[in-house]
């Protein structure tokens, strides 16, 4: 059975259960990954999310890991941050971890987020793994689900309970919408340990996601949390594997880059990484408040590597991935970010007032242009060529940042066009000082894209 090469993405491995991720392909992934893990020492922890097929994929994966001679530790149903945590503070010494999760994708999807030697396994490494598997896809791998159970989940719960013991009996009324993902399997115990006053929505893991889709970056998925917030002080919503968070106040949801400005303000001289989609306000405000702001590529794997490289304290993506190295380990953890928000509230920080104090700009959400995986990078190159001699009607360009797609800076704002690393789309985003400029930037960039196809 042929392995579909498109499941090997920039940041992880992802595909449709039983079509792309079948017994043979997943056993091969386990085997060839296992060979790399064996070189590091051979000890690997595996966790999985709430999807009905996740335990089945776990058994296929474990069979491949066992054939490679690895020692497999099974942490069961956990949030992705628990899987990451095992590498840094778990009591069982390991060389790698693999999280089986489809994250916020539809229920038929699943995938693997991989950490080797405390570092994300992504990009060129994933593509090299793909090539190795494609060259050896007929290898027979027997079923062997030998594994040892470990309770990293309880260690994580205890760790965060202790780290945030000062929040005990904090008197704010809190809403948490877990979207039937895995956030609830750790969040509820931590909140109960801290005796917090909370209302939990859809905390029971259910991989069919019967109430709403677990993607908190889409406003319609926050409707139930907003309704419950009418009788509470603050609300949080999570994606399917709990590495992304939406923070919701009475005024609306706070984007990841806005959160970063607030968190950074209450740190001493922080170094903060933002992605190319982050607002210019974020970069300017962090610098104004005495920090250093660095723009980098989108993607949790890219950001983790960059954080280590420049020893950053904090990083964010607009979509709600928040990474703390300040007092933590530098991976994206929505549960940890939730507790840091509650900590700010306990210190008297008014989130709504903080947001109101920021300069006002007009911006769009991510606007996606459908294309193909083959065409998307070619289109970006074609746009780059056009920008060497822009059309006459094109606004004056201050500069172009090309670390991840093209972020075109104008006098009164910016436009971003980048190829998604996970789907066959171009992602665009726009920001400007006036509505008129915003519309103009959208118009001229749309023209560029049309001409580049």
ZIBELZI-V962755 format. One record per run of one state. SS is the DSSP state (H for helix, E for strand, C for the rest). FROM is the first residue (numbers start at 1). LEN is the number of residues. Records with the same first field share a line. If there is no record, write none. Layout:
SS=FROM-LEN  FROM-LEN
//
This chain:
C=1-4  9-4  18-3  22-1  41-2  49-5  68-3  78-2  89-7  101-8  117-2  121-3  135-13  150-2  164-1  168-5  178-6  194-3  202-17  232-2  239-6  250-2  255-1  266-5  276-4  289-3  297-3  311-3  317-5  325-7  333-1  347-4  357-5  364-3  371-5  389-8  402-4  411-2  420-5  433-2  453-1
H=5-3  23-18  54-14  80-9  124-11  152-12  165-3  184-10  219-13  256-10  280-9  300-11  334-13  351-6  376-13  435-18
E=8-1  13-5  21-1  43-6  71-7  96-5  109-8  119-2  148-2  173-5  197-5  234-5  245-5  252-3  271-5  292-5  314-3  322-3  332-1  362-2  367-4  397-5  406-5  413-7  425-8
//
